[in-house]
Amino acid sequence: MASATYVGRLAPSPTGALHLGNVRTFMIAWLRARSLGGRVVMRMEDLDHPRDKAGADAAAVADLRWLGFDWDEEYVQSKRKDLYREAISRLESAGLAYPCVCSRSDVEAAQSAPHEGEQLFYPGTCRGRFGSWEAAAKAIAPRVPCWRFRTPEGAAGDVEFDDIFAGRFGQCVPRTLGDFPLARDEGGAGYTLAVVVDDAAMGVTEVVRGGDLLAATPAQILLQRALGLPTPNYCHVPLVVGPDGRRLAKRHGDTRVCAYRERGVAPERIIGMLAASCGWCAEGESHSLSSLIPRFTLATIPHAPFTILSGSRFFAP
């Protein structure tokens, strides 16, 4: 039975052009919502300022609309900073957020084991070190501190949840991440804080996103608990990767949606190819996004990443 209460979301980031890997994940998220009679929120996650590219936000929206996506509400994170600032203020008042003057190189140097990926362990070096943000800022001027979340000790830091696609997942956040960052400056927000605040404010009931973010979820759940916010369901789906097993990048050829548009490739061919990778149709079929609603199921999606051998030769004339 369809549920009118389901709320999903599409959350592109303007750090580059939309590519086939993004589209496959968004396609699963959109079809999941529409097949359940739910609503879709579009949220532009434009807070990664050093990597944001001018015009990439509008280009992503244009590509998604060309492919047949639609949504019921639209938001831009950079216009919602007051909400993130208020959340940090609440955490600070509760003794759960503190300013930190450690640079990334400081944190990397403190690792007790070889490190791969984006998640670094932080041992709480600046816990209780400064009485205020201003004191921390004065200590490292002209650099600015970041805000960190004070992770709870003992069993309170253990998080387990049932992911709809990936299954049971658990993590002891204090031992894995330690006190993770909330914002790069006094009035800003990082990914973890922003998505937690926004998912709650927008009424998102289920988050469908790439499997590379599975390990980041326990920290978000801890933050939801600290702020008294609901925890949505999570559904982490496999990425699209190149032949080397790494997620799509320029080294794998041109898999940008805009490149296919410029070559005159029909959107139905792109959707059909990605739908075939999920088991919803045969290879070579063309489909509109909406035509896949009655075919949608998570059960046929392979748990292994979908490998693209050469993006440059895809949909060759």
C-alpha positions, 0 to 999 in steps of 0.5 A: 500500500502506498504511503503518503507520508514517505519523504525522500530527497535528492541532494546534489553537490555543485562540486562538479558536473553530474555523471552517471554514478550520481544519476543512478543513485538519484534514480533509485532515490526518486523511484523509491519515493514515487513508487511509494506515493511519496514526496521528493525534496531537492536540496542543493548541498553547496557548503563545500566551498573550496570545491564548489564550481560556479554554475555547477548547481544550475547545470545539475538541476538542468541535467536532472530535469532533462533526464525526467526528474521532478520534485515537490520542494526545493532548498539551497543549503547556503541559504539556511545557515541560521538553522545550522548556527542555532543547532551549534549554539544548542550543542555548545550550551549543552556542553556537546560542542567546542572550538578546536584549533587543530589543523588537518595535518595535526590530526593526521599526525596524531593517527596511531595507524595508517589511514585511508579515506576521508574519516580521521580519528580525533582524540579530543585534543582541544576538549576543555582547552578554551573557554570560548570561541573567541579565545580559540580564535585568538590563539591561532589568528589569522586561522579560525577554529572549527567546531567539534562534537563531543562524542559520548563515552561508553555504550552511549557512543555505540550506534547500530542500525538496520540499513534497508539495503546494506543490512545491519551496520554498527560503529563505536563512534568515539573509537572510530571517529572521536570528536568529529567536526561540525563546522569549519568556522564559527557560523558555518556548517559541515556536511554532517551537521547540515544534513542532520538539521535539514533532513529533520526540518524537511521531514525526510523519512528515508535517506537513499544515497551511495554506499560510500556514506554508510560509515558516516551514518552513525555520527549523524545518528549520534548528532540527531540524538543530541539535538532531539531530532528523529532518525530517518530510515537509511538505504545505502546503495552500491556506487558506479565504479570504473574498471579499477574499482574506484568511483567514477572520475575523469580517469574513467572517461567522460561520463558527464550527463551534459556530454551525452546531451551535447552528443544528442543521446536521448535521456531514455537511453541513459535511464534505460542503461542504468535501469538495466544495471538495477535489473528492471529491464533488459540491456539496450532498452530505452525507458523514461524515468516515470515508466520505471515506477511500476517496475521499481524494486530494491530486490533486483539491485546487485549488491556489488558496485556497477562497473562501467568499462569506458565512459567515453565510449558509452552511447557511441553513435 
